[in-house]
Amino acid sequence: MAEVKKENWFKRAIGAIGRYFRELRSELKKVVWPTPKQVVKNTLIVGACVLVVGVFIWIFDFVARFGVDELIKAFH
C-alpha cells in the first residue's frame, strides 16, 4: 500500500489560520450591530444601574459600620 503523505506543519498551520479568518468574516456578517442611539441608551442604563447599586452598597456599609461601632461600644 502507498503511504499518504501529509502536508508539512507550516502549510497546515497557514491553512488553519486562513480558514479561521474566513469563518470569522462569515460569522461577523451575521451580527446585527446596534445603532449609535442604542449604544448611548444602553450605556446610560448601565451607568444608572451602577450608580444605584453603588448607593445601596454605600448605605449598607454605613449601617454596618454604625452597627459594629455600637457593638464594640456595648462590649468594651
Summary of the structure (lengths in Angstrom):
residues: 76
radius of gyration: 29.4
end to end distance: 90.7
largest distance: 90.8
contacts: 125
relative contact order: 0.05
helix: 80%
strand: 0%
